[in-house]
Amino acid sequence: MCQLSHLKSKGFQTMWVDGAGKGQDYFKHGTNAYALCYSLAGFDIFDVPDVGPPNMMCIDGKWIQTRGKGNCF
């Protein structure tokens, strides 16, 4: 399970939070944006091609209609 402190130590910076309780946080690393999808087991990191809101939804800790998907850094 990834930890937020681990991400921050790798240079990730919080961009914004997409609403309270939605489980979607966007992080920026250099010029790349990443989205976190929370679940009870932790969270997965998904690549976001654009800095703007991605074309994906996080429902019950699972991403639906993702543009891209990745793993813990």
mmJSON file of the N, C-alpha and C atoms, coordinates in Angstrom:
{"data_MODEL":{"atom_site":{
"group_PDB":["ATOM","ATOM","ATOM","ATOM","ATOM","ATOM","ATOM","ATOM","ATOM","ATOM","ATOM","ATOM","ATOM","ATOM","ATOM","ATOM","ATOM","ATOM","ATOM","ATOM","ATOM","ATOM","ATOM","ATOM","ATOM","ATOM","ATOM","ATOM","ATOM","ATOM","ATOM","ATOM","ATOM","ATOM","ATOM","ATOM","ATOM","ATOM","ATOM","ATOM","ATOM","ATOM","ATOM","ATOM","ATOM","ATOM","ATOM","ATOM","ATOM","ATOM","ATOM","ATOM","ATOM","ATOM","ATOM","ATOM","ATOM","ATOM","ATOM","ATOM","ATOM","ATOM","ATOM","ATOM","ATOM","ATOM","ATOM","ATOM","ATOM","ATOM","ATOM","ATOM","ATOM","ATOM","ATOM","ATOM","ATOM","ATOM","ATOM","ATOM","ATOM","ATOM","ATOM","ATOM","ATOM","ATOM","ATOM","ATOM","ATOM","ATOM","ATOM","ATOM","ATOM","ATOM","ATOM","ATOM","ATOM","ATOM","ATOM","ATOM","ATOM","ATOM","ATOM","ATOM","ATOM","ATOM","ATOM","ATOM","ATOM","ATOM","ATOM","ATOM","ATOM","ATOM","ATOM","ATOM","ATOM","ATOM","ATOM","ATOM","ATOM","ATOM","ATOM","ATOM","ATOM","ATOM","ATOM","ATOM","ATOM","ATOM","ATOM","ATOM","ATOM","ATOM","ATOM","ATOM","ATOM","ATOM","ATOM","ATOM","ATOM","ATOM","ATOM","ATOM","ATOM","ATOM","ATOM","ATOM","ATOM","ATOM","ATOM","ATOM","ATOM","ATOM","ATOM","ATOM","ATOM","ATOM","ATOM","ATOM","ATOM","ATOM","ATOM","ATOM","ATOM","ATOM","ATOM","ATOM","ATOM","ATOM","ATOM","ATOM","ATOM","ATOM","ATOM","ATOM","ATOM","ATOM","ATOM","ATOM","ATOM","ATOM","ATOM","ATOM","ATOM","ATOM","ATOM","ATOM","ATOM","ATOM","ATOM","ATOM","ATOM","ATOM","ATOM","ATOM","ATOM","ATOM","ATOM","ATOM","ATOM","ATOM","ATOM","ATOM","ATOM","ATOM","ATOM","ATOM","ATOM","ATOM","ATOM","ATOM","ATOM","ATOM","ATOM","ATOM","ATOM","ATOM","ATOM"],
"id":[1,2,3,4,5,6,7,8,9,10,11,12,13,14,15,16,17,18,19,20,21,22,23,24,25,26,27,28,29,30,31,32,33,34,35,36,37,38,39,40,41,42,43,44,45,46,47,48,49,50,51,52,53,54,55,56,57,58,59,60,61,62,63,64,65,66,67,68,69,70,71,72,73,74,75,76,77,78,79,80,81,82,83,84,85,86,87,88,89,90,91,92,93,94,95,96,97,98,99,100,101,102,103,104,105,106,107,108,109,110,111,112,113,114,115,116,117,118,119,120,121,122,123,124,125,126,127,128,129,130,131,132,133,134,135,136,137,138,139,140,141,142,143,144,145,146,147,148,149,150,151,152,153,154,155,156,157,158,159,160,161,162,163,164,165,166,167,168,169,170,171,172,173,174,175,176,177,178,179,180,181,182,183,184,185,186,187,188,189,190,191,192,193,194,195,196,197,198,199,200,201,202,203,204,205,206,207,208,209,210,211,212,213,214,215,216,217,218,219],
"type_symbol":["N","C","C","N","C","C","N","C","C","N","C","C","N","C","C","N","C","C","N","C","C","N","C","C","N","C","C","N","C","C","N","C","C","N","C","C","N","C","C","N","C","C","N","C","C","N","C","C","N","C","C","N","C","C","N","C","C","N","C","C","N","C","C","N","C","C","N","C","C","N","C","C","N","C","C","N","C","C","N","C","C","N","C","C","N","C","C","N","C","C","N","C","C","N","C","C","N","C","C","N","C","C","N","C","C","N","C","C","N","C","C","N","C","C","N","C","C","N","C","C","N","C","C","N","C","C","N","C","C","N","C","C","N","C","C","N","C","C","N","C","C","N","C","C","N","C","C","N","C","C","N","C","C","N","C","C","N","C","C","N","C","C","N","C","C","N","C","C","N","C","C","N","C","C","N","C","C","N","C","C","N","C","C","N","C","C","N","C","C","N","C","C","N","C","C","N","C","C","N","C","C","N","C","C","N","C","C","N","C","C","N","C","C","N","C","C","N","C","C"],
"label_atom_id":["N","CA","C","N","CA","C","N","CA","C","N","CA","C","N","CA","C","N","CA","C","N","CA","C","N","CA","C","N","CA","C","N","CA","C","N","CA","C","N","CA","C","N","CA","C","N","CA","C","N","CA","C","N","CA","C","N","CA","C","N","CA","C","N","CA","C","N","CA","C","N","CA","C","N","CA","C","N","CA","C","N","CA","C","N","CA","C","N","CA","C","N","CA","C","N","CA","C","N","CA","C","N","CA","C","N","CA","C","N","CA","C","N","CA","C","N","CA","C","N","CA","C","N","CA","C","N","CA","C","N","CA","C","N","CA","C","N","CA","C","N","CA","C","N","CA","C","N","CA","C","N","CA","C","N","CA","C","N","CA","C","N","CA","C","N","CA","C","N","CA","C","N","CA","C","N","CA","C","N","CA","C","N","CA","C","N","CA","C","N","CA","C","N","CA","C","N","CA","C","N","CA","C","N","CA","C","N","CA","C","N","CA","C","N","CA","C","N","CA","C","N","CA","C","N","CA","C","N","CA","C","N","CA","C","N","CA","C","N","CA","C","N","CA","C","N","CA","C","N","CA","C","N","CA","C"],
"label_alt_id":[null,null,null,null,null,null,null,null,null,null,null,null,null,null,null,null,null,null,null,null,null,null,null,null,null,null,null,null,null,null,null,null,null,null,null,null,null,null,null,null,null,null,null,null,null,null,null,null,null,null,null,null,null,null,null,null,null,null,null,null,null,null,null,null,null,null,null,null,null,null,null,null,null,null,null,null,null,null,null,null,null,null,null,null,null,null,null,null,null,null,null,null,null,null,null,null,null,null,null,null,null,null,null,null,null,null,null,null,null,null,null,null,null,null,null,null,null,null,null,null,null,null,null,null,null,null,null,null,null,null,null,null,null,null,null,null,null,null,null,null,null,null,null,null,null,null,null,null,null,null,null,null,null,null,null,null,null,null,null,null,null,null,null,null,null,null,null,null,null,null,null,null,null,null,null,null,null,null,null,null,null,null,null,null,null,null,null,null,null,null,null,null,null,null,null,null,null,null,null,null,null,null,null,null,null,null,null,null,null,null,null,null,null,null,null,null,null,null,null],
"label_comp_id":["MET","MET","MET","CYS","CYS","CYS","GLN","GLN","GLN","LEU","LEU","LEU","SER","SER","SER","HIS","HIS","HIS","LEU","LEU","LEU","LYS","LYS","LYS","SER","SER","SER","LYS","LYS","LYS","GLY","GLY","GLY","PHE","PHE","PHE","GLN","GLN","GLN","THR","THR","THR","MET","MET","MET","TRP","TRP","TRP","VAL","VAL","VAL","ASP","ASP","ASP","GLY","GLY","GLY","ALA","ALA","ALA","GLY","GLY","GLY","LYS","LYS","LYS","GLY","GLY","GLY","GLN","GLN","GLN","ASP","ASP","ASP","TYR","TYR","TYR","PHE","PHE","PHE","LYS","LYS","LYS","HIS","HIS","HIS","GLY","GLY","GLY","THR","THR","THR","ASN","ASN","ASN","ALA","ALA","ALA","TYR","TYR","TYR","ALA","ALA","ALA","LEU","LEU","LEU","CYS","CYS","CYS","TYR","TYR","TYR","SER","SER","SER","LEU","LEU","LEU","ALA","ALA","ALA","GLY","GLY","GLY","PHE","PHE","PHE","ASP","ASP","ASP","ILE","ILE","ILE","PHE","PHE","PHE","ASP","ASP","ASP","VAL","VAL","VAL","PRO","PRO","PRO","ASP","ASP","ASP","VAL","VAL","VAL","GLY","GLY","GLY","PRO","PRO","PRO","PRO","PRO","PRO","ASN","ASN","ASN","MET","MET","MET","MET","MET","MET","CYS","CYS","CYS","ILE","ILE","ILE","ASP","ASP","ASP","GLY","GLY","GLY","LYS","LYS","LYS","TRP","TRP","TRP","ILE","ILE","ILE","GLN","GLN","GLN","THR","THR","THR","ARG","ARG","ARG","GLY","GLY","GLY","LYS","LYS","LYS","GLY","GLY","GLY","ASN","ASN","ASN","CYS","CYS","CYS","PHE","PHE","PHE"],
"label_asym_id":["A","A","A","A","A","A","A","A","A","A","A","A","A","A","A","A","A","A","A","A","A","A","A","A","A","A","A","A","A","A","A","A","A","A","A","A","A","A","A","A","A","A","A","A","A","A","A","A","A","A","A","A","A","A","A","A","A","A","A","A","A","A","A","A","A","A","A","A","A","A","A","A","A","A","A","A","A","A","A","A","A","A","A","A","A","A","A","A","A","A","A","A","A","A","A","A","A","A","A","A","A","A","A","A","A","A","A","A","A","A","A","A","A","A","A","A","A","A","A","A","A","A","A","A","A","A","A","A","A","A","A","A","A","A","A","A","A","A","A","A","A","A","A","A","A","A","A","A","A","A","A","A","A","A","A","A","A","A","A","A","A","A","A","A","A","A","A","A","A","A","A","A","A","A","A","A","A","A","A","A","A","A","A","A","A","A","A","A","A","A","A","A","A","A","A","A","A","A","A","A","A","A","A","A","A","A","A","A","A","A","A","A","A","A","A","A","A","A","A"],
"label_entity_id":["1","1","1","1","1","1","1","1","1","1","1","1","1","1","1","1","1","1","1","1","1","1","1","1","1","1","1","1","1","1","1","1","1","1","1","1","1","1","1","1","1","1","1","1","1","1","1","1","1","1","1","1","1","1","1","1","1","1","1","1","1","1","1","1","1","1","1","1","1","1","1","1","1","1","1","1","1","1","1","1","1","1","1","1","1","1","1","1","1","1","1","1","1","1","1","1","1","1","1","1","1","1","1","1","1","1","1","1","1","1","1","1","1","1","1","1","1","1","1","1","1","1","1","1","1","1","1","1","1","1","1","1","1","1","1","1","1","1","1","1","1","1","1","1","1","1","1","1","1","1","1","1","1","1","1","1","1","1","1","1","1","1","1","1","1","1","1","1","1","1","1","1","1","1","1","1","1","1","1","1","1","1","1","1","1","1","1","1","1","1","1","1","1","1","1","1","1","1","1","1","1","1","1","1","1","1","1","1","1","1","1","1","1","1","1","1","1","1","1"],
"label_seq_id":[1,1,1,2,2,2,3,3,3,4,4,4,5,5,5,6,6,6,7,7,7,8,8,8,9,9,9,10,10,10,11,11,11,12,12,12,13,13,13,14,14,14,15,15,15,16,16,16,17,17,17,18,18,18,19,19,19,20,20,20,21,21,21,22,22,22,23,23,23,24,24,24,25,25,25,26,26,26,27,27,27,28,28,28,29,29,29,30,30,30,31,31,31,32,32,32,33,33,33,34,34,34,35,35,35,36,36,36,37,37,37,38,38,38,39,39,39,40,40,40,41,41,41,42,42,42,43,43,43,44,44,44,45,45,45,46,46,46,47,47,47,48,48,48,49,49,49,50,50,50,51,51,51,52,52,52,53,53,53,54,54,54,55,55,55,56,56,56,57,57,57,58,58,58,59,59,59,60,60,60,61,61,61,62,62,62,63,63,63,64,64,64,65,65,65,66,66,66,67,67,67,68,68,68,69,69,69,70,70,70,71,71,71,72,72,72,73,73,73],
"pdbx_PDB_ins_code":[null,null,null,null,null,null,null,null,null,null,null,null,null,null,null,null,null,null,null,null,null,null,null,null,null,null,null,null,null,null,null,null,null,null,null,null,null,null,null,null,null,null,null,null,null,null,null,null,null,null,null,null,null,null,null,null,null,null,null,null,null,null,null,null,null,null,null,null,null,null,null,null,null,null,null,null,null,null,null,null,null,null,null,null,null,null,null,null,null,null,null,null,null,null,null,null,null,null,null,null,null,null,null,null,null,null,null,null,null,null,null,null,null,null,null,null,null,null,null,null,null,null,null,null,null,null,null,null,null,null,null,null,null,null,null,null,null,null,null,null,null,null,null,null,null,null,null,null,null,null,null,null,null,null,null,null,null,null,null,null,null,null,null,null,null,null,null,null,null,null,null,null,null,null,null,null,null,null,null,null,null,null,null,null,null,null,null,null,null,null,null,null,null,null,null,null,null,null,null,null,null,null,null,null,null,null,null,null,null,null,null,null,null,null,null,null,null,null,null],
"Cartn_x":[0.842,0.0,0.876,0.591,1.327,0.93,1.847,1.561,1.746,0.926,1.04,2.412,2.975,4.303,5.344,5.146,6.066,5.986,4.762,4.59,5.249,5.052,5.619,7.139,7.695,9.147,9.694,8.825,9.235,9.021,8.551,8.393,6.991,6.008,4.629,4.074,3.307,2.674,1.175,0.407,-1.048,-1.493,-2.361,-2.89,-4.239,-5.193,-6.501,-7.206,-8.278,-9.121,-10.477,-10.917,-12.159,-13.364,-13.664,-14.843,-14.597,-15.16,-14.989,-15.721,-15.055,-15.688,-15.728,-15.232,-15.275,-14.086,-13.065,-11.919,-11.038,-11.084,-10.259,-9.365,-8.074,-7.106,-6.16,-5.739,-4.859,-3.513,-2.468,-1.126,-0.342,0.599,1.431,2.875,3.543,4.955,5.622,6.341,6.89,5.747,5.683,4.595,3.505,3.631,2.652,1.687,0.44,-0.567,-0.971,-1.28,-1.691,-2.926,-3.764,-4.96,-4.864,-5.346,-5.378,-6.815,-6.98,-8.295,-8.24,-8.922,-8.853,-9.768,-9.31,-10.139,-9.725,-10.404,-10.069,-8.67,-8.186,-6.87,-5.76,-6.119,-5.112,-5.562,-4.669,-5.086,-4.183,-4.71,-3.954,-3.689,-2.616,-2.274,-2.525,-3.253,-3.554,-2.974,-2.335,-1.768,-2.883,-2.733,-3.695,-2.988,-3.322,-2.618,-2.675,-3.788,-3.949,-3.988,-3.56,-3.568,-4.995,-5.906,-7.298,-7.935,-9.183,-9.875,-9.875,-9.522,-9.454,-10.831,-10.903,-12.156,-12.288,-12.442,-12.56,-13.304,-13.88,-14.61,-14.127,-14.085,-13.7,-14.962,-15.374,-16.589,-16.234,-16.456,-16.164,-14.731,-13.819,-12.41,-11.958,-12.811,-12.43,-12.63,-11.671,-11.792,-12.663,-13.567,-14.44,-14.108,-14.005,-13.709,-12.405,-11.358,-10.077,-9.417,-8.682,-7.887,-6.564,-6.062,-4.804,-4.734,-3.934,-3.88,-2.456,-2.12,-0.741,-0.659,0.513,0.74,1.354,1.558,2.172,3.593,3.973,5.328,6.256],
"Cartn_y":[-1.194,0.0,1.241,2.132,3.392,4.288,5.095,6.099,7.469,8.433,9.772,10.362,10.055,10.577,10.013,8.771,8.158,8.897,9.22,9.951,11.317,12.009,13.343,13.283,12.215,12.083,11.84,11.36,11.132,12.367,13.445,14.684,14.984,14.18,14.44,15.608,16.449,17.571,17.521,17.806,17.794,18.927,18.625,19.631,20.13,19.253,19.618,18.358,18.548,17.432,17.599,16.558,16.621,16.29,17.167,16.988,16.081,16.44,15.641,14.315,13.239,11.936,11.213,11.833,11.17,10.236,10.391,9.491,9.778,10.994,11.334,12.51,12.295,13.347,13.352,14.544,14.656,15.185,14.509,14.892,15.248,16.155,16.558,16.178,15.615,15.262,15.768,16.889,17.506,18.066,17.666,18.12,17.067,15.969,14.893,14.972,14.613,14.576,13.125,12.821,11.473,11.558,10.558,10.509,9.325,9.531,8.453,7.979,6.682,6.096,5.331,5.839,5.232,4.02,3.075,1.941,1.553,0.598,0.184,-0.422,-0.944,-1.58,-0.58,0.693,1.683,2.478,2.699,3.388,3.019,3.166,2.957,4.309,4.4,5.625,5.424,6.35,6.264,7.461,7.218,8.289,9.139,10.441,11.368,12.123,11.854,12.493,14.007,14.56,16.009,16.462,17.7,18.231,18.448,18.683,18.881,17.6,17.669,16.475,15.356,14.168,13.053,12.484,11.72,11.094,9.759,9.824,8.608,8.931,7.883,8.033,6.998,7.401,6.483,6.111,4.848,4.379,3.195,3.36,2.295,1.791,2.737,2.365,1.772,1.812,1.263,2.328,2.363,3.32,2.748,3.574,3.194,4.074,3.471,4.176,4.961,4.278,4.95,5.17,6.251,6.506,5.759,5.641,4.937,4.445,3.425,2.912,2.562,2.749,2.537,1.875,1.849,1.179,2.15,1.628,2.398,2.792,4.018,4.463,4.163],
"Cartn_z":[0.0,0.0,0.0,-0.897,-0.965,0.207,0.632,1.647,1.021,1.45,0.896,1.177,2.35,2.668,1.708,1.271,0.314,-1.02,-1.449,-2.7,-2.608,-1.484,-1.343,-1.323,-0.764,-0.747,-2.142,-3.05,-4.433,-5.292,-4.682,-5.417,-5.892,-5.47,-5.867,-5.057,-5.713,-5.038,-5.284,-4.206,-4.335,-5.237,-6.186,-7.09,-6.579,-6.387,-5.874,-5.418,-4.702,-4.276,-4.941,-5.604,-6.367,-5.488,-4.557,-3.727,-2.531,-1.406,-0.189,-0.315,0.062,0.092,-1.234,-2.286,-3.578,-3.786,-2.948,-3.072,-4.267,-4.789,-5.946,-5.592,-5.583,-5.376,-6.561,-6.965,-8.115,-7.666,-8.09,-7.73,-8.977,-8.811,-9.938,-9.654,-10.668,-10.57,-11.836,-11.716,-12.91,-13.743,-15.004,-15.875,-15.993,-15.266,-15.334,-14.159,-14.411,-13.365,-13.124,-11.882,-11.511,-10.625,-10.691,-9.864,-8.917,-7.706,-6.725,-6.566,-6.516,-6.291,-4.975,-3.971,-2.65,-2.51,-1.734,-1.348,0.065,0.638,2.001,2.067,0.941,0.92,0.613,0.432,0.107,-1.098,-2.056,-3.258,-4.415,-5.604,-6.836,-7.472,-8.213,-8.91,-10.4,-10.987,-12.401,-13.12,-14.245,-15.04,-15.632,-15.528,-16.099,-17.22,-18.483,-19.598,-19.562,-19.139,-19.076,-17.629,-17.42,-16.058,-15.568,-16.5,-16.127,-15.624,-15.185,-14.677,-15.715,-15.326,-16.266,-16.577,-17.629,-18.028,-17.302,-15.991,-15.196,-13.913,-13.337,-12.087,-11.093,-9.831,-8.758,-8.001,-8.097,-7.437,-6.55,-5.249,-4.295,-4.429,-4.599,-4.647,-5.965,-6.982,-8.287,-9.359,-10.287,-11.383,-12.494,-13.01,-14.109,-15.319,-16.497,-17.738,-17.636,-17.282,-17.129,-18.482,-18.579,-19.778,-19.673,-18.471,-18.282,-16.86,-16.622,-15.261,-14.901,-13.665,-13.246,-11.896,-11.346,-10.069,-9.06,-7.872,-6.804,-7.194,-6.926,-7.241,-6.076],
"occupancy":[1.0,1.0,1.0,1.0,1.0,1.0,1.0,1.0,1.0,1.0,1.0,1.0,1.0,1.0,1.0,1.0,1.0,1.0,1.0,1.0,1.0,1.0,1.0,1.0,1.0,1.0,1.0,1.0,1.0,1.0,1.0,1.0,1.0,1.0,1.0,1.0,1.0,1.0,1.0,1.0,1.0,1.0,1.0,1.0,1.0,1.0,1.0,1.0,1.0,1.0,1.0,1.0,1.0,1.0,1.0,1.0,1.0,1.0,1.0,1.0,1.0,1.0,1.0,1.0,1.0,1.0,1.0,1.0,1.0,1.0,1.0,1.0,1.0,1.0,1.0,1.0,1.0,1.0,1.0,1.0,1.0,1.0,1.0,1.0,1.0,1.0,1.0,1.0,1.0,1.0,1.0,1.0,1.0,1.0,1.0,1.0,1.0,1.0,1.0,1.0,1.0,1.0,1.0,1.0,1.0,1.0,1.0,1.0,1.0,1.0,1.0,1.0,1.0,1.0,1.0,1.0,1.0,1.0,1.0,1.0,1.0,1.0,1.0,1.0,1.0,1.0,1.0,1.0,1.0,1.0,1.0,1.0,1.0,1.0,1.0,1.0,1.0,1.0,1.0,1.0,1.0,1.0,1.0,1.0,1.0,1.0,1.0,1.0,1.0,1.0,1.0,1.0,1.0,1.0,1.0,1.0,1.0,1.0,1.0,1.0,1.0,1.0,1.0,1.0,1.0,1.0,1.0,1.0,1.0,1.0,1.0,1.0,1.0,1.0,1.0,1.0,1.0,1.0,1.0,1.0,1.0,1.0,1.0,1.0,1.0,1.0,1.0,1.0,1.0,1.0,1.0,1.0,1.0,1.0,1.0,1.0,1.0,1.0,1.0,1.0,1.0,1.0,1.0,1.0,1.0,1.0,1.0,1.0,1.0,1.0,1.0,1.0,1.0,1.0,1.0,1.0,1.0,1.0,1.0],
"B_iso_or_equiv":[0.0,0.0,0.0,0.0,0.0,0.0,0.0,0.0,0.0,0.0,0.0,0.0,0.0,0.0,0.0,0.0,0.0,0.0,0.0,0.0,0.0,0.0,0.0,0.0,0.0,0.0,0.0,0.0,0.0,0.0,0.0,0.0,0.0,0.0,0.0,0.0,0.0,0.0,0.0,0.0,0.0,0.0,0.0,0.0,0.0,0.0,0.0,0.0,0.0,0.0,0.0,0.0,0.0,0.0,0.0,0.0,0.0,0.0,0.0,0.0,0.0,0.0,0.0,0.0,0.0,0.0,0.0,0.0,0.0,0.0,0.0,0.0,0.0,0.0,0.0,0.0,0.0,0.0,0.0,0.0,0.0,0.0,0.0,0.0,0.0,0.0,0.0,0.0,0.0,0.0,0.0,0.0,0.0,0.0,0.0,0.0,0.0,0.0,0.0,0.0,0.0,0.0,0.0,0.0,0.0,0.0,0.0,0.0,0.0,0.0,0.0,0.0,0.0,0.0,0.0,0.0,0.0,0.0,0.0,0.0,0.0,0.0,0.0,0.0,0.0,0.0,0.0,0.0,0.0,0.0,0.0,0.0,0.0,0.0,0.0,0.0,0.0,0.0,0.0,0.0,0.0,0.0,0.0,0.0,0.0,0.0,0.0,0.0,0.0,0.0,0.0,0.0,0.0,0.0,0.0,0.0,0.0,0.0,0.0,0.0,0.0,0.0,0.0,0.0,0.0,0.0,0.0,0.0,0.0,0.0,0.0,0.0,0.0,0.0,0.0,0.0,0.0,0.0,0.0,0.0,0.0,0.0,0.0,0.0,0.0,0.0,0.0,0.0,0.0,0.0,0.0,0.0,0.0,0.0,0.0,0.0,0.0,0.0,0.0,0.0,0.0,0.0,0.0,0.0,0.0,0.0,0.0,0.0,0.0,0.0,0.0,0.0,0.0,0.0,0.0,0.0,0.0,0.0,0.0],
"pdbx_formal_charge":[null,null,null,null,null,null,null,null,null,null,null,null,null,null,null,null,null,null,null,null,null,null,null,null,null,null,null,null,null,null,null,null,null,null,null,null,null,null,null,null,null,null,null,null,null,null,null,null,null,null,null,null,null,null,null,null,null,null,null,null,null,null,null,null,null,null,null,null,null,null,null,null,null,null,null,null,null,null,null,null,null,null,null,null,null,null,null,null,null,null,null,null,null,null,null,null,null,null,null,null,null,null,null,null,null,null,null,null,null,null,null,null,null,null,null,null,null,null,null,null,null,null,null,null,null,null,null,null,null,null,null,null,null,null,null,null,null,null,null,null,null,null,null,null,null,null,null,null,null,null,null,null,null,null,null,null,null,null,null,null,null,null,null,null,null,null,null,null,null,null,null,null,null,null,null,null,null,null,null,null,null,null,null,null,null,null,null,null,null,null,null,null,null,null,null,null,null,null,null,null,null,null,null,null,null,null,null,null,null,null,null,null,null,null,null,null,null,null,null],
"auth_seq_id":[1,1,1,2,2,2,3,3,3,4,4,4,5,5,5,6,6,6,7,7,7,8,8,8,9,9,9,10,10,10,11,11,11,12,12,12,13,13,13,14,14,14,15,15,15,16,16,16,17,17,17,18,18,18,19,19,19,20,20,20,21,21,21,22,22,22,23,23,23,24,24,24,25,25,25,26,26,26,27,27,27,28,28,28,29,29,29,30,30,30,31,31,31,32,32,32,33,33,33,34,34,34,35,35,35,36,36,36,37,37,37,38,38,38,39,39,39,40,40,40,41,41,41,42,42,42,43,43,43,44,44,44,45,45,45,46,46,46,47,47,47,48,48,48,49,49,49,50,50,50,51,51,51,52,52,52,53,53,53,54,54,54,55,55,55,56,56,56,57,57,57,58,58,58,59,59,59,60,60,60,61,61,61,62,62,62,63,63,63,64,64,64,65,65,65,66,66,66,67,67,67,68,68,68,69,69,69,70,70,70,71,71,71,72,72,72,73,73,73],
"auth_comp_id":["MET","MET","MET","CYS","CYS","CYS","GLN","GLN","GLN","LEU","LEU","LEU","SER","SER","SER","HIS","HIS","HIS","LEU","LEU","LEU","LYS","LYS","LYS","SER","SER","SER","LYS","LYS","LYS","GLY","GLY","GLY","PHE","PHE","PHE","GLN","GLN","GLN","THR","THR","THR","MET","MET","MET","TRP","TRP","TRP","VAL","VAL","VAL","ASP","ASP","ASP","GLY","GLY","GLY","ALA","ALA","ALA","GLY","GLY","GLY","LYS","LYS","LYS","GLY","GLY","GLY","GLN","GLN","GLN","ASP","ASP","ASP","TYR","TYR","TYR","PHE","PHE","PHE","LYS","LYS","LYS","HIS","HIS","HIS","GLY","GLY","GLY","THR","THR","THR","ASN","ASN","ASN","ALA","ALA","ALA","TYR","TYR","TYR","ALA","ALA","ALA","LEU","LEU","LEU","CYS","CYS","CYS","TYR","TYR","TYR","SER","SER","SER","LEU","LEU","LEU","ALA","ALA","ALA","GLY","GLY","GLY","PHE","PHE","PHE","ASP","ASP","ASP","ILE","ILE","ILE","PHE","PHE","PHE","ASP","ASP","ASP","VAL","VAL","VAL","PRO","PRO","PRO","ASP","ASP","ASP","VAL","VAL","VAL","GLY","GLY","GLY","PRO","PRO","PRO","PRO","PRO","PRO","ASN","ASN","ASN","MET","MET","MET","MET","MET","MET","CYS","CYS","CYS","ILE","ILE","ILE","ASP","ASP","ASP","GLY","GLY","GLY","LYS","LYS","LYS","TRP","TRP","TRP","ILE","ILE","ILE","GLN","GLN","GLN","THR","THR","THR","ARG","ARG","ARG","GLY","GLY","GLY","LYS","LYS","LYS","GLY","GLY","GLY","ASN","ASN","ASN","CYS","CYS","CYS","PHE","PHE","PHE"],
"auth_asym_id":["A","A","A","A","A","A","A","A","A","A","A","A","A","A","A","A","A","A","A","A","A","A","A","A","A","A","A","A","A","A","A","A","A","A","A","A","A","A","A","A","A","A","A","A","A","A","A","A","A","A","A","A","A","A","A","A","A","A","A","A","A","A","A","A","A","A","A","A","A","A","A","A","A","A","A","A","A","A","A","A","A","A","A","A","A","A","A","A","A","A","A","A","A","A","A","A","A","A","A","A","A","A","A","A","A","A","A","A","A","A","A","A","A","A","A","A","A","A","A","A","A","A","A","A","A","A","A","A","A","A","A","A","A","A","A","A","A","A","A","A","A","A","A","A","A","A","A","A","A","A","A","A","A","A","A","A","A","A","A","A","A","A","A","A","A","A","A","A","A","A","A","A","A","A","A","A","A","A","A","A","A","A","A","A","A","A","A","A","A","A","A","A","A","A","A","A","A","A","A","A","A","A","A","A","A","A","A","A","A","A","A","A","A","A","A","A","A","A","A"],
"auth_atom_id":["N","CA","C","N","CA","C","N","CA","C","N","CA","C","N","CA","C","N","CA","C","N","CA","C","N","CA","C","N","CA","C","N","CA","C","N","CA","C","N","CA","C","N","CA","C","N","CA","C","N","CA","C","N","CA","C","N","CA","C","N","CA","C","N","CA","C","N","CA","C","N","CA","C","N","CA","C","N","CA","C","N","CA","C","N","CA","C","N","CA","C","N","CA","C","N","CA","C","N","CA","C","N","CA","C","N","CA","C","N","CA","C","N","CA","C","N","CA","C","N","CA","C","N","CA","C","N","CA","C","N","CA","C","N","CA","C","N","CA","C","N","CA","C","N","CA","C","N","CA","C","N","CA","C","N","CA","C","N","CA","C","N","CA","C","N","CA","C","N","CA","C","N","CA","C","N","CA","C","N","CA","C","N","CA","C","N","CA","C","N","CA","C","N","CA","C","N","CA","C","N","CA","C","N","CA","C","N","CA","C","N","CA","C","N","CA","C","N","CA","C","N","CA","C","N","CA","C","N","CA","C","N","CA","C","N","CA","C","N","CA","C","N","CA","C","N","CA","C","N","CA","C","N","CA","C"],
"pdbx_PDB_model_num":[1,1,1,1,1,1,1,1,1,1,1,1,1,1,1,1,1,1,1,1,1,1,1,1,1,1,1,1,1,1,1,1,1,1,1,1,1,1,1,1,1,1,1,1,1,1,1,1,1,1,1,1,1,1,1,1,1,1,1,1,1,1,1,1,1,1,1,1,1,1,1,1,1,1,1,1,1,1,1,1,1,1,1,1,1,1,1,1,1,1,1,1,1,1,1,1,1,1,1,1,1,1,1,1,1,1,1,1,1,1,1,1,1,1,1,1,1,1,1,1,1,1,1,1,1,1,1,1,1,1,1,1,1,1,1,1,1,1,1,1,1,1,1,1,1,1,1,1,1,1,1,1,1,1,1,1,1,1,1,1,1,1,1,1,1,1,1,1,1,1,1,1,1,1,1,1,1,1,1,1,1,1,1,1,1,1,1,1,1,1,1,1,1,1,1,1,1,1,1,1,1,1,1,1,1,1,1,1,1,1,1,1,1,1,1,1,1,1,1]
}}}
